[in-house]
Every structure is written in structure tokens, then in C-alpha cells.
């Protein structure tokens, strides 16, 4: 059982008294994460993997341990690469695979721009990109997906959970289908990794990308999992410090490990902070986090249904959802809802297209996007009550 | 009120329409919600929604505003609207 008061005490920003329902964009940071960052700057500040001095040894040890914490947390049999965000992680794959004209990528209308634009851009190189439509609740038809994957398909790229609808995508099934047809699988875990128990070994995907900053980690952190079996099929997107073990004018001996994808001095404090975030999440337990968020989602949806003119997007079944609830209110544009909630109630939500233009415009038919509430461990039912009070006031007066 | 200092931020541009967010550099103590003969379609103690021929504007007592649905490349028009609202709020 989560102790809500203890958890909230760990998040200094909540003491300002506002209600933060925008964790789908980025999460707040708990004190242990802030302390880990401070501790690096106050006691460990040195570059990693380069110096023979003791501070460098300690910094390297902490930074490497953070990688291992993330790998164990997600049970990945492969390499964990630290990136600045999920977008960078996906772009490493888009630039890393050796594409040839005629190759095919299969993705979906459910995707955030970070898992769509890198693929659409590859069309300039003669790569075919098939974008599969989804249902209005975010369901992807697996039969259609299977039909789309042919012997030219090199990669299937799907989200693990929709950032707009909260829909959980059956990534294990999709991976199985794709693997049987010889395609590699990339999963965008930005909206799943912070909220669900993710077991990469069970999923069986080749690549899994996620944001550290959405899972209590510092800004400027993310990670990429690369399955050991496909590591040698990728070229690094950048080269520099740490990329080579020996260099001659006519020969470069490249680093053999995943470190080759982290060229240059990395975000060391951020990486160590991400390790602390994983410790924090482990201590609470991902099952508990999911349960807490779904209780909030159920309560919010019950309250929202009482408001005239409201449309709640996403799956009706709770078990198919993460802690995200998108809604629209007849005749009140989403941006107006968001700014009114902020100004009147000090409530932060997200509004608009959520970087998912295709989904909002072509599937949901919401030209102005949606209003989105996204929960995390620090949110409470009392906050929802206040949110509903303010929303009712808005609907009554606008 | 000619000294109303603000930041104008374009939020998004979709299907030929633009949204602007107006942030006062210093939040106002209270921007009067009496806008004279302007076409106020919603009135509340803390905000009003004013209809213009080409857009709707939500105006808060703090001076913050949301301008919705202007045609593309309408920054100049957005500034004209802000000026008009501020001048009327003092009548």
C-alpha cells in the first residue's frame, strides 16, 4: 500500500500548492533524485571512463551502476544506452540501421511524433513507410498489422502506450508477429515505462526507448535498450570520445559495447539521477503504481461522465489504460479548458495535439486536439475533486 | 494602460488557424472585466470571453489572454486585438 503523504512529501514542487496533472509530459522529481544529482556535483564531479584519478573512478562507477539499475529494472538482456530523451533513443535506431531502398517500416496512427517523424523522414531514402490506422480507442488490429508486415519489412515501430488516449498496446503479441516474419521491433515506451511493470525479456523486442524525465528522473535523460542479438547491426549516430579503442589514420577500432552509442562526455549527473529514480520506483513497486493510477483514472472518468457535452477518449475498459485521460467538451476548445484550469484552479493539464497530429485529426476528428489529464504516484482523489469543481465552473460559465 | 507589457506566444498553427497566448510581464492586480461595448459572450468574475469577427479571446483579471482561431501569420492582428481589449477595459 502506498503511503500517499510520505510520497507527496518527497516532491518539493507540490508544496507550492498547485495540482500537477501533466506527468505525461514530464514528471516531478523526488528528493532522492535531487540529492543524487547534487551529490554528483558536490562530491563526484569528474568525467567518466577517461581519468585514472579517484574522482573519475567514483563517477564512472556511479554512472555505470545507474545503467545496470535501469537494465535490471526492465529486465533487459542487452545494452542500456543513456540518451537525452526518448526521441534521441529512437533517432539512434533510425540512423543506426543500414537501410536500403525498398526496405519497409510499419508503424501506426497512434504514434507520437518521436516515433513517426524519424521513419517518415526515411522515405527520402526510398524506404516505404506504412502507417496503420487504429480504432478511436487506440486499438490496433493485429490481423491488419500482420498483413502489413512482409518480407521487405525491416522494422516494426510501435508505441507501448498512447500518450493521447492512454491505450496500452499489446507489444508482446506485436513482437511475436513481427519476429515470425523476420522484422526487427522497436517499442516507444515513453508512456509505459514510468507506469507499468515492463519486462523486456518477456516482450522480446529488439529496441525499447523511453524517457527518464517522465519516470521521476532528471530533465535531459532517457534510455535505449538494444537487444544483444542486434547490437552489431547498428551504426552509431555520432562518433567521438569513447567510440574507439584504437585509432590509426587508415584504421579505427571501434568500441565493441553499447558505449559506442554514447559518444562524448555524457549527462553524468542526469544518468546518476535516473538511477536514483529507478531506485525510488523499485521501492514503491510498479504494480502499486499502476493500481494507484487506475484508481484515479476510474474515479476521474466517473466524475467526468456527469459533465454535459463531454467526450472521454480512449478505451472504456480500465485494464487497457495507463493513467492518462483525454477529453473534449462541446464548444470549448482544449486550449481554453487548459488555460482556464490553470488560471482559476492552479491546475496543470496538457492541451492540443500532444505531438500526435495524425491521431487527433484523422482518427479522433478533434481539429483543436484534446484536454489531457495524466497522473502519477503523487496525485490524489482530493485533487480530482478540486479539478472537477473547477471544470464544472468552467462549463457553466463558458 | 498603453504601458501594458506582455509576451505574445504562438501556441500552435493548425489547419490555417493560429492560437496565441498572452503573458503579462507583470501579472495585473485586477484587469477590469468591464469591456464597454465589446462583444462579451461569457462573463465571469475571473475571466471574460470576447468575440471578434475573426477570433475569440479569453481575458483574465491577471491580464493573461488566449486568442483562438486567428488566420495564419496573424501576429500583427493579435497585437491590435490586445491593444483594443486593454484600452476598452479601462472605460
Contacts between the chains, C-beta under 8 A, distances in Angstrom:
chain1	res1	chain2	res2	distance
A	333	B	68	5.8
A	335	B	11	6.2
A	335	B	12	7.8
A	335	B	19	5.5
A	335	B	66	6.2
A	335	B	68	6.9
A	336	B	49	8.0
A	336	B	58	5.6
A	336	B	66	5.9
A	336	B	68	6.7
A	339	B	21	7.3
A	339	B	58	6.6
A	339	B	64	7.3
A	339	B	66	4.9
A	340	B	47	6.8
A	340	B	58	7.0
A	343	B	46	6.8
A	343	B	47	6.7
A	343	B	60	5.0
A	343	B	62	6.8
A	343	B	64	6.2
A	344	B	46	5.7
A	344	B	47	7.4
A	352	B	11	7.2
A	352	B	12	5.8
A	353	B	12	7.3
A	353	B	14	7.2
A	361	B	14	7.9
A	361	B	15	7.9
A	367	B	14	6.6
A	367	B	15	5.9
A	368	B	14	7.2
A	369	B	14	8.0
A	397	B	42	6.0
A	397	B	43	8.0
A	397	B	44	4.5
A	398	B	42	5.2
A	398	B	49	6.3
